[in-house]
Amino acid sequence: MRRLVILTTSLLLSKSEELNMNQFLPVWKNVLHTLQQVDATGAAMMVLKEGQVVAESYTGYQSDEADARLIQNDTLFHLASVRKTFIGFAVAYLIQKGTIESLDLGIASFFPEMDSGILEGVTIRHLVTHTHGLRLLNGEVEKEFRAGTSWAYRNIGVDLLSEIMKKASGRTIAEIVETEVLNPCGLKEIGWYDELDFRHVQVIRKESDPHWYTGNNVDGSQMNMYASVRDLARWGALHLNKGKIDEKQLLSREIFDYNTILQSPTTLPEGYPKNGFFWFVQGESCDRTEIGEEVSKHSFQILGYTNVVLLVIPEHEIVAVRAFNNFGSPKGYDYLEDIRIFGDCVMGCLRHMS
């Protein structure tokens, strides 16, 4: 039987804080409902409004071991594909600095050893919006469709970007992210880890899951990135505020404009998800989007296969984070539908506040 212990970090709440917690209680109930559906031992949630924590809750344990540590505010969750927002930042930073010429720079010249026909017409824009049309099959890169004509979620785009950034700047993804944003902004509970400690969750997963891979390389190219929900929420707030912290412009606004506005090529047919720099951006509804229909336009969101979600709603100055310690989708669990319901639930709480 799963053991649940529900915690809030504030033991003595003011009346206004209690009101905020109650207003976002449906979101926490939604998180608990998801916890019952997935193979996780714990979960966490945080909501910021106008830069202030208005809801924060934790439940369960960091692993399935008998002496497991409680999930708490310094627990580090595996980010899976949420890490792509940090890769997107690194790309935008290099474009803003002029190290990478432009978003529409062709990538073939970076890989002279590869068949130029496969990379023909593929640009940085295509890589960051999942419209590059490339896939990895039996260890070989091949063209799945002509760049810009369709959409497919393939990690080969991240692999190629990692190499491009290294060749263009001489720096790894992690070096750029840590030096230019994490350290200056005091985000100390986010990073790539080669060794895990007492704060890290155990990722509950099937050993045979073909989508799982990790490593101990900390250059930013591998899926071994972890974060606390409080620092992940701060990361979302940095995007919401376009590089400002406490009204001080710490990073160029242009970087965050690149990241969070629609960047999908105009050649992409209607009905496909739209992206900024990996962020999903709320536009016209489509079957494959991860954002709920009720979420305001121009909101942006990223999710990982560990069920970690970071949602930013600029219209209401909201950042919402949820996190679990599982990987994959159990039979009968509709991953995308559950993510959409989470966002719609946040919006429902906002309507009741107004």
C-alpha positions in Angstrom: 0.0 0.0 0.0 1.4 3.4 -0.9 2.2 5.6 2.1 1.1 9.2 1.7 2.2 12.1 4.0 0.9 15.5 2.9 3.0 18.4 3.9 3.1 22.2 3.4 6.2 24.1 4.1 4.4 26.9 6.0 3.3 25.5 9.4 1.9 28.9 10.5 -0.1 30.5 7.6 -1.5 34.0 7.6 -5.2 34.3 6.7 -4.3 35.5 3.2 -1.9 32.5 2.7 -4.6 30.1 3.9 -7.0 31.7 1.4 -4.5 31.2 -1.4 -3.9 27.6 -0.4 -7.6 26.9 -0.4 -8.1 28.6 -3.8 -5.5 26.3 -5.4 -6.6 23.2 -3.5 -8.3 21.8 -6.6 -4.8 21.8 -8.3 -3.3 19.8 -5.4 -6.3 17.4 -5.6 -5.6 17.0 -9.3 -1.9 16.2 -8.5 -3.0 13.6 -5.9 -5.4 12.1 -8.4 -2.5 11.7 -10.9 -0.3 10.2 -8.2 -2.9 7.4 -7.8 -2.7 6.6 -11.5 1.1 6.6 -12.1 3.9 4.4 -10.6 5.3 7.1 -8.2 5.9 7.1 -4.5 5.6 10.9 -4.1 4.7 14.2 -5.6 5.1 18.0 -5.2 3.4 21.1 -6.4 4.1 24.9 -6.3 2.2 27.8 -7.7 3.6 31.4 -7.9 1.4 34.4 -8.6 3.0 37.7 -9.2 6.2 36.3 -7.9 4.8 35.1 -4.6 4.2 31.5 -3.5 0.5 31.0 -3.3 0.4 27.2 -3.0 3.0 24.6 -2.1 2.5 21.0 -1.1 4.5 17.7 -0.9 3.4 14.1 -0.3 4.9 10.7 -0.1 8.5 9.5 -0.2 11.6 9.9 -2.5 11.8 6.1 -3.2 10.1 2.8 -2.5 12.6 1.8 0.1 11.5 1.2 3.7 13.6 4.0 5.1 12.9 6.4 2.3 13.2 10.2 2.9 10.0 12.3 2.7 9.4 14.4 -0.3 10.1 18.0 0.8 11.1 21.4 -0.5 14.8 20.5 -1.3 13.9 17.2 -3.0 15.4 17.0 -6.4 13.2 15.6 -9.2 14.4 14.1 -12.4 13.4 16.6 -15.2 13.5 14.3 -18.3 12.5 16.6 -21.2 11.9 19.6 -19.1 15.7 20.0 -19.4 15.1 21.1 -23.0 14.1 24.6 -21.8 17.7 25.0 -20.5 19.0 23.8 -23.9 16.7 26.3 -25.5 18.1 29.0 -23.3 21.7 28.1 -24.3 20.7 28.3 -28.0 19.0 31.7 -27.6 21.9 33.0 -25.6 24.3 32.2 -28.4 22.1 33.7 -31.0 21.6 36.9 -29.0 25.4 37.1 -28.6 26.0 36.5 -32.3 27.9 33.3 -31.7 25.3 31.5 -33.8 24.4 33.7 -36.8 20.6 33.3 -36.7 17.7 31.1 -36.0 17.5 30.2 -39.7 21.1 29.2 -40.0 21.4 25.9 -41.9 23.1 23.1 -39.9 24.7 21.0 -42.6 28.0 22.9 -42.5 28.5 21.8 -38.8 28.5 18.2 -39.9 30.7 17.7 -43.0 31.0 14.0 -42.2 27.3 13.5 -42.7 25.3 13.1 -45.9 24.5 16.7 -46.8 21.3 15.5 -48.5 19.9 14.3 -45.2 20.6 17.7 -43.5 19.6 19.8 -46.5 17.2 22.6 -45.6 17.4 21.8 -41.8 17.9 25.0 -39.7 18.3 25.8 -36.0 14.7 26.8 -36.1 13.6 23.4 -37.2 15.7 21.7 -34.4 14.1 23.8 -31.6 10.5 23.4 -32.8 10.5 19.6 -33.5 10.1 20.2 -37.2 13.5 19.1 -38.5 12.2 15.8 -39.9 15.2 13.7 -38.8 15.2 10.5 -36.8 17.8 8.0 -35.5 17.3 4.5 -36.9 19.7 1.7 -36.0 22.3 4.3 -35.1 22.0 6.2 -38.3 20.4 9.6 -38.9 17.8 9.6 -41.6 15.3 12.0 -43.1 11.7 11.2 -41.9 10.1 14.2 -43.7 11.2 17.4 -45.3 12.1 20.1 -42.7 9.2 22.4 -41.8 6.5 20.2 -43.4 5.5 18.2 -40.3 6.2 17.8 -36.5 7.7 14.9 -34.6 9.2 14.7 -31.2 12.7 13.2 -31.8 15.7 13.6 -29.4 18.1 13.6 -32.3 17.4 17.4 -32.5 18.8 17.9 -29.1 21.9 15.8 -29.9 22.6 17.8 -33.0 22.1 21.1 -31.1 24.5 20.0 -28.4 27.2 19.5 -31.0 26.4 22.7 -32.8 26.7 24.8 -29.7 30.0 23.1 -28.7 31.5 23.7 -32.2 30.2 27.3 -32.4 31.2 28.5 -29.0 33.7 26.0 -27.6 31.4 25.6 -24.6 29.1 22.8 -23.5 25.4 23.3 -22.8 26.0 23.0 -19.0 28.8 25.6 -19.1 26.6 28.1 -20.8 23.6 27.5 -18.6 25.5 27.4 -15.3 27.7 30.4 -16.0 25.1 32.6 -17.7 21.9 31.9 -15.8 22.0 29.4 -12.9 24.9 30.9 -10.9 24.0 34.6 -11.5 20.3 34.0 -10.6 21.1 31.8 -7.5 19.4 28.7 -8.8 21.4 26.2 -6.8 18.9 23.3 -6.9 19.0 22.7 -10.6 21.7 20.9 -12.5 23.2 17.9 -14.3 24.4 15.3 -11.8 27.0 12.6 -12.1 26.4 11.4 -8.5 23.1 11.4 -6.6 22.7 12.2 -2.9 20.0 12.1 -0.3 18.0 14.8 -2.0 17.5 13.0 -5.3 14.4 10.9 -5.9 14.6 7.4 -7.1 13.0 7.2 -10.6 10.4 4.5 -10.5 10.3 2.9 -14.0 10.2 -0.3 -15.9 13.7 -1.6 -16.5 12.9 -2.4 -20.1 11.5 1.0 -21.0 13.0 1.9 -24.4 12.7 5.6 -23.8 14.8 5.7 -20.6 18.5 6.6 -20.9 20.8 8.5 -18.5 24.5 8.9 -17.9 27.0 10.5 -15.7 28.2 13.1 -18.2 27.5 16.6 -16.9 28.0 18.6 -20.1 24.2 19.0 -20.5 23.8 16.6 -23.4 22.3 13.7 -21.3 19.1 13.1 -19.4 20.5 13.4 -15.9 19.1 16.8 -14.9 17.3 17.3 -11.6 15.7 20.2 -9.8 13.6 21.1 -6.8 10.1 22.4 -7.5 10.9 25.8 -5.9 13.9 26.4 -8.2 12.0 25.1 -11.2 9.2 27.6 -10.4 11.9 30.3 -10.2 13.1 29.2 -13.6 9.6 29.7 -14.9 9.3 33.1 -13.2 12.5 34.2 -14.9 10.9 33.5 -18.3 7.6 35.2 -17.2 9.6 38.3 -16.2 11.8 38.2 -19.3 15.1 37.9 -17.4 14.2 40.2 -14.5 14.6 39.3 -10.8 13.3 41.8 -8.2 12.9 44.3 -11.0 16.5 44.0 -12.0 17.3 43.0 -15.6 19.9 40.3 -15.0 19.6 38.7 -18.5 18.8 40.1 -21.9 15.0 40.3 -22.5 15.6 39.2 -26.1 16.8 35.8 -25.0 13.4 35.1 -23.3 11.5 36.5 -26.2 13.2 34.1 -28.5 12.4 31.2 -26.1 8.7 31.8 -25.4 7.1 33.2 -28.5 6.0 31.1 -31.5 9.0 30.1 -33.5 7.5 27.3 -35.6 8.1 27.7 -39.3 5.3 29.2 -41.3 5.5 26.2 -43.6 4.1 23.9 -40.8 0.6 22.9 -41.7 -2.3 23.7 -39.3 -3.2 21.2 -36.7 0.3 20.6 -35.4 1.7 21.7 -32.0 3.5 25.1 -32.0 6.8 25.8 -30.2 9.1 28.4 -29.0 12.6 27.2 -28.2 11.2 23.7 -27.2 8.5 25.3 -25.0 5.0 24.5 -26.2 3.2 27.8 -26.8 -0.6 28.1 -26.6 -2.1 28.9 -29.9 -4.8 27.2 -31.9 -6.0 24.0 -30.3 -4.9 20.7 -31.8 -5.1 17.0 -30.8 -1.4 16.7 -30.1 -0.9 19.8 -28.0 0.0 19.3 -24.3 -1.7 22.5 -23.2 -5.3 22.5 -22.0 -7.9 24.3 -24.1 -8.8 26.7 -21.2 -5.3 27.9 -20.7 -4.8 31.5 -21.9 -3.3 32.3 -25.3 0.5 32.9 -25.3 1.0 30.7 -22.2 3.9 28.3 -22.5 4.6 24.9 -21.0 7.1 22.1 -20.9 6.7 18.6 -19.6 8.9 15.5 -19.1 8.2 11.8 -19.2 8.6 11.8 -15.4 5.3 13.8 -15.4 7.1 16.9 -14.3 5.3 20.0 -15.7 6.2 23.7 -15.8 3.4 25.9 -16.9 3.7 29.7 -17.3 0.5 31.9 -17.8 1.6 35.5 -18.5 -1.9 36.9 -18.6 -2.3 36.1 -14.9 1.4 36.2 -13.9 1.2 32.5 -12.9 3.9 29.9 -12.7 2.6 26.3 -11.8 4.9 23.3 -11.3 4.1 19.7 -10.5 6.6 16.9 -10.1 6.5 13.1 -9.5 9.2 10.5 -9.3 8.1 8.0 -12.0 9.1 7.6 -15.6 6.6 6.4 -18.3 2.9 5.9 -18.6 1.2 2.9 -17.1 -1.4 1.1 -19.1 -4.7 3.1 -19.3 -3.1 6.4 -18.3 -3.5 9.1 -20.9 -0.4 11.2 -20.4 -1.3 14.2 -22.6 -4.9 14.4 -21.4 -3.7 14.4 -17.8 -1.3 17.3 -18.5 -4.1 19.3 -20.2 -6.4 18.7 -17.3 -3.7 20.1 -14.9 -3.5 23.3 -16.9 -7.2 23.6 -17.1 -7.5 23.1 -13.4 -5.1 26.0 -12.7 -7.2 28.2 -15.0 -10.3 27.2 -13.1 -8.8 28.3 -9.8 -7.8 31.6 -11.4 -11.4 32.2 -12.6 -12.7 31.7 -9.1 -10.2 34.2 -7.8 -11.3 37.0 -10.1 
